[in-house]
């Protein structure tokens, strides 16, 4: 078996192998060293942490209608939360911050749709346009789901062909496959038992995917209404592992062109 080292993750976090990504050749996640090179230098990565910390205080703003590429939808929502009150917006932003640091450590330029968790918005169409305008080579939307309490697991939402995203459907699906393997390898979160098939779902009703001009997926990182998932998602250790798994998938995609 051939092992390919594609970059570095901090020691003691992600152990194991992402298998079956490109034919028989798996991707190994190795440990960071102070002298590690920057494999993502020259690349731009877009990150959209879902919702915002004070969305709840701006209902009129949230309910304004925006064009998502196919139809009109609300500007944004407040997001979900665990049964104990831990909000999705906080989870998404913390994972996004961990991911931003990991990407920048590896040399990437990072475009964020929001840089704090104390505001409201921006609307979902503006988020997509900001990542497009930043000339992102790849982008990811980070969310937590509010599914049935009996359901568990993460789901990767991939775009359906539309006018603006038609040239990134295949590449987004490729990124989605890498991300699925990376999250399964780097965390204990299983694929969703209620959304999509084997952790992959296709959506045509989301501005973030419909309006994207770069390879892009949205990940529902787990079900915040499920007690087991909620315990994981509120853990800083899990959030860091999740971010490093995302970084590994992004790095593999960018450094191994199809």
C-alpha positions in Angstrom: 0.0 0.0 0.0 1.3 3.5 -0.9 1.1 6.2 1.7 1.0 9.9 0.6 1.7 12.6 3.1 -0.1 15.8 2.0 0.5 18.1 4.9 0.7 18.4 8.7 -1.9 18.5 11.5 -1.1 19.1 15.1 0.1 16.1 17.0 -2.3 13.9 19.0 -5.5 15.2 17.3 -6.3 13.3 14.1 -5.0 9.8 14.0 -5.5 7.3 11.2 -6.0 7.3 7.5 -8.5 8.8 5.1 -8.9 5.8 2.8 -10.4 5.5 -0.6 -10.3 9.1 -1.7 -8.4 8.7 -5.0 -8.6 5.2 -6.2 -6.5 2.9 -4.0 -4.2 5.6 -2.6 -5.3 6.9 0.8 -4.5 10.2 2.4 -2.5 10.2 5.7 -2.8 12.9 8.2 0.6 13.7 9.7 1.7 15.9 12.6 2.8 19.5 12.4 6.3 20.5 13.0 7.7 24.0 13.5 9.6 23.7 10.2 6.6 22.4 8.2 6.2 24.0 4.8 3.0 25.9 3.8 1.3 23.7 1.3 -1.6 26.1 0.9 0.4 29.2 0.0 -1.2 31.0 -2.9 -4.7 29.5 -2.3 -7.8 31.3 -1.1 -10.3 29.5 1.1 -13.8 30.9 1.9 -15.5 30.1 5.2 -19.1 30.9 6.1 -20.0 30.3 9.8 -23.8 30.0 9.8 -26.1 32.6 11.3 -24.8 35.2 13.8 -24.9 35.9 17.6 -27.5 38.7 17.5 -29.7 37.6 14.7 -32.5 37.0 17.2 -32.6 40.8 17.9 -33.3 41.7 14.2 -36.4 39.8 13.1 -37.3 42.3 10.3 -33.8 42.0 8.9 -34.0 38.2 8.9 -37.4 38.1 7.3 -36.5 40.3 4.3 -36.6 38.3 1.1 -33.4 37.6 -1.0 -33.0 35.8 -4.3 -31.2 32.5 -3.8 -30.7 31.7 -7.5 -33.9 29.8 -7.9 -36.5 31.4 -5.6 -37.0 34.0 -2.8 -36.1 33.0 0.7 -35.5 34.7 4.1 -32.3 36.7 4.5 -31.2 34.4 7.4 -32.4 32.7 10.5 -31.4 32.5 14.2 -30.3 28.9 13.8 -30.9 26.1 16.2 -29.4 25.1 19.6 -28.9 22.2 21.8 -31.7 21.3 24.3 -29.4 22.9 26.9 -29.3 26.2 25.1 -25.9 26.1 23.3 -26.5 28.0 20.1 -25.6 26.9 16.6 -24.1 30.3 15.8 -21.6 29.9 18.5 -20.7 26.4 17.5 -20.3 27.4 13.8 -18.1 30.4 14.6 -15.8 28.6 17.0 -15.2 25.8 14.4 -14.7 28.4 11.7 -12.1 30.2 13.9 -10.2 26.9 14.5 -10.3 26.2 10.8 -9.2 29.7 9.8 -6.1 29.3 12.1 -5.2 25.9 10.7 -5.6 27.1 7.1 -3.5 30.2 7.7 -0.8 28.1 9.4 -0.6 26.2 6.1 -0.3 29.4 4.1 -3.8 29.9 2.8 -5.5 33.3 2.5 -8.9 33.0 4.3 -12.1 34.9 3.5 -14.7 34.9 6.3 -18.3 36.0 5.8 -18.3 37.3 9.3 -15.4 38.0 11.7 -17.2 38.0 15.1 -20.3 36.5 16.7 -21.7 39.7 18.2 -23.6 41.0 15.1 -26.4 40.1 12.8 -26.4 38.9 9.2 -25.1 39.2 6.6 -27.9 37.7 4.5 -27.3 34.4 2.9 -27.0 35.8 -0.7 -24.4 38.4 0.5 -22.4 35.6 2.2 -22.1 33.7 -1.1 -21.2 36.8 -3.1 -18.5 37.8 -0.6 -16.8 34.4 -1.0 -17.1 34.7 -4.8 -15.7 38.2 -4.8 -12.8 37.1 -2.6 -11.8 34.7 -5.5 -12.0 31.7 -3.3 -10.5 28.5 -4.7 -12.8 26.5 -2.4 -15.4 27.3 0.2 -17.3 25.7 3.1 -20.5 26.6 5.0 -20.4 25.5 8.6 -23.7 24.6 10.4 -25.2 22.4 13.1 -28.6 20.8 12.4 -31.8 20.8 14.4 -33.1 17.4 13.4 -35.3 14.9 15.2 -33.9 14.1 18.6 -33.6 10.4 17.7 -31.4 11.2 14.7 -27.6 11.4 14.8 -24.7 12.4 12.6 -23.3 14.9 10.1 -24.5 15.5 6.5 -22.7 17.2 3.7 -25.0 19.2 1.5 -23.9 19.6 -2.1 -25.2 21.9 -4.8 -27.6 21.0 -7.6 -26.8 22.5 -11.0 -28.0 26.0 -11.5 -27.1 29.0 -13.6 -24.2 30.4 -11.5 -22.9 27.2 -10.0 -23.1 24.9 -13.1 -19.3 24.8 -13.6 -18.6 23.7 -9.9 -21.0 20.8 -9.5 -18.5 18.0 -10.2 -15.7 19.7 -8.2 -18.1 20.4 -5.3 -19.0 16.7 -5.2 -15.3 15.7 -5.2 -14.7 18.0 -2.3 -17.7 16.6 -0.5 -16.4 13.1 -0.8 -13.0 14.2 0.7 -14.8 16.0 3.5 -17.0 13.0 4.3 -13.9 10.7 4.7 -12.0 13.3 6.6 -14.8 13.9 9.2 -15.3 10.1 9.6 -11.6 9.6 10.1 -10.9 12.6 12.3 -13.9 12.6 14.6 -16.3 10.1 16.2 -19.3 11.7 14.5 -21.1 9.3 12.3 -22.9 10.1 9.0 -26.5 11.3 9.4 -29.2 8.7 10.1 -31.9 10.9 8.8 -30.5 13.3 6.1 -29.2 12.2 2.7 -27.5 9.0 2.0 -24.2 7.9 3.5 -23.6 11.5 4.7 -24.3 13.2 1.4 -27.4 15.2 0.5 -28.2 17.4 -2.6 -30.0 20.7 -2.1 -31.4 23.1 -4.6 -32.9 25.6 -2.1 -29.8 27.2 -0.5 -28.4 30.5 -1.6 -24.9 29.6 -0.4 -24.8 26.6 -2.8 -26.9 28.0 -5.7 -24.9 31.2 -6.0 -21.4 29.8 -5.5 -18.8 30.2 -8.3 -16.2 28.1 -6.5 -16.3 24.4 -5.4 -18.4 24.6 -2.2 -20.4 22.4 0.2 -22.4 23.0 3.4 -21.8 20.7 6.3 -24.3 20.1 9.0 -21.7 18.9 11.6 -24.2 17.0 13.7 -27.6 17.1 15.2 -27.7 19.6 18.0 -31.1 18.2 19.2 -29.6 14.8 19.8 -28.1 14.3 23.3 -25.0 12.4 22.1 -24.2 14.7 19.2 -24.8 17.8 21.5 -22.3 16.6 24.0 -19.7 16.2 21.3 -20.5 19.5 19.5 -20.3 21.6 22.7 -16.8 20.2 23.4 -13.8 22.4 22.4 -11.8 19.3 21.7 -14.3 18.0 19.2 -14.6 21.4 17.6 -10.8 21.5 17.1 -10.8 17.9 15.7 -13.6 18.8 13.3 -11.8 21.9 12.1 -8.6 20.0 11.5 -10.5 17.3 9.5 -12.0 20.1 7.4 -8.6 21.5 6.8 -7.2 18.1 5.8 -10.0 17.7 3.2 -9.5 21.2 1.9 -5.7 20.7 1.7 -6.1 17.4 -0.1 -8.5 18.9 -2.6 -6.3 21.9 -3.4 -3.0 20.1 -3.6 -4.3 17.1 -5.6 -6.0 18.5 -8.7 -8.4 16.0 -10.5 
